[in-house]
Amino acid sequence: MWDQVAGGMVSSGNDDLRREPRGKTHQRPEETVAWIKVVPENEASAELKAAYDHAAGARGSVANILRIHSVNPKAMLAHLQLYRELMFGESELTRAESEMLAVAVSSANECHY
């Protein structure tokens, strides 16, 4: 199974990390796409299962942008902590301004996440 994430694709199968040459992607042929192995929840180690549970939190699901760290649960948790600090931590920006900035950057990067 492949899901689109931040301009690339994430595999929940047993695929290796690789870059597909132009024209050989499951996306737009004019782009080069990164393929990242993702460990499915039903195959997760105890450490990864705990990280998935923490990342799911109140949402009840783990975002694909976090799933790409499944081979390194500590990195997944660090990414989540960074995101939460940037979006919800003390800042001179309001929450709305932070969200607008995130949307503007995503748009500039042609990211539809």
C-alpha positions as CSV (number, residue, x, y, z in Angstrom):
1,M,0.0,0.0,0.0
2,W,1.3,3.4,-0.9
3,D,0.3,6.7,0.6
4,Q,1.3,10.2,-0.6
5,V,3.3,12.2,1.9
6,A,5.1,15.5,1.5
7,G,5.8,15.2,-2.2
8,G,6.7,11.5,-2.0
9,M,5.2,8.1,-1.3
10,V,5.2,6.0,1.8
11,S,5.0,2.2,1.7
12,S,3.4,0.2,4.4
13,G,4.9,-2.9,2.8
14,N,8.3,-4.4,2.7
15,D,9.8,-2.1,0.1
16,D,13.3,-0.7,0.5
17,L,14.2,3.0,0.6
18,R,14.9,3.9,-3.0
19,R,14.5,6.8,-5.5
20,E,12.7,6.0,-8.6
21,P,14.0,7.5,-11.9
22,R,11.9,10.1,-13.6
23,G,9.0,8.6,-15.6
24,K,8.9,5.4,-13.4
25,T,6.8,6.7,-10.5
26,H,3.3,6.0,-9.3
27,Q,2.7,9.7,-9.2
28,R,3.3,12.4,-11.8
29,P,6.0,11.1,-14.3
30,E,7.8,14.5,-14.3
31,E,8.7,14.1,-10.6
32,T,11.2,12.0,-8.8
33,V,9.6,10.2,-5.8
34,A,11.2,8.9,-2.7
35,W,10.0,5.5,-1.5
36,I,10.3,4.9,2.2
37,K,9.7,1.6,4.0
38,V,7.1,1.9,6.8
39,V,6.5,-0.8,9.4
40,P,2.8,-1.6,9.6
41,E,1.2,-1.4,13.0
42,N,0.5,-5.2,13.1
43,E,4.3,-5.8,12.6
44,A,5.5,-3.2,15.1
45,S,7.9,-4.1,17.9
46,A,6.9,-3.2,21.4
47,E,8.9,0.1,21.2
48,L,7.3,1.0,17.8
49,K,3.8,0.1,19.0
50,A,4.3,2.4,22.0
51,A,5.5,5.2,19.7
52,Y,2.5,4.6,17.3
53,D,0.1,4.7,20.3
54,H,1.7,8.0,21.6
55,A,1.6,9.5,18.1
56,A,-2.0,8.5,17.6
57,G,-3.0,10.4,20.8
58,A,-6.4,12.1,20.7
59,R,-6.6,11.8,16.9
60,G,-6.8,8.1,17.0
61,S,-4.5,7.6,14.0
62,V,-0.9,8.2,13.1
63,A,-0.2,10.7,10.3
64,N,1.9,9.4,7.4
65,I,4.5,12.1,8.0
66,L,5.2,10.3,11.3
67,R,4.9,6.8,10.0
68,I,8.0,7.4,7.8
69,H,10.0,7.2,11.0
70,S,8.7,3.7,11.8
71,V,12.2,2.2,11.4
72,N,13.4,4.6,14.2
73,P,10.7,5.1,16.9
74,K,12.8,7.6,18.8
75,A,13.0,9.8,15.7
76,M,9.2,9.5,15.3
77,L,8.7,10.7,18.9
78,A,11.3,13.5,18.4
79,H,9.5,14.7,15.2
80,L,6.2,14.7,17.1
81,Q,7.7,16.6,20.0
82,L,9.2,19.2,17.6
83,Y,5.9,19.6,15.7
84,R,3.9,20.1,19.0
85,E,6.4,22.6,20.3
86,L,6.4,24.6,17.1
87,M,2.6,24.5,16.7
88,F,1.4,24.6,20.3
89,G,4.4,25.9,22.3
90,E,4.9,29.4,23.6
91,S,5.5,31.8,20.6
92,E,5.1,35.3,19.5
93,L,2.9,33.9,16.7
94,T,-0.8,33.1,17.3
95,R,-2.0,29.6,16.5
96,A,-3.8,31.0,13.4
97,E,-0.5,32.7,12.3
98,S,1.4,29.4,12.8
99,E,-1.2,27.5,10.7
100,M,-1.1,30.1,8.0
101,L,2.7,29.9,7.8
102,A,2.5,26.1,7.6
103,V,-0.1,26.3,4.8
104,A,2.0,28.9,2.9
105,V,5.2,26.8,3.1
106,S,3.3,23.7,2.1
107,S,1.8,25.5,-0.9
108,A,5.2,26.9,-1.9
109,N,6.6,23.4,-1.8
110,E,3.6,22.0,-3.7
111,C,2.8,19.8,-0.7
112,H,-0.8,18.7,-0.5
113,Y,-0.4,17.1,2.9
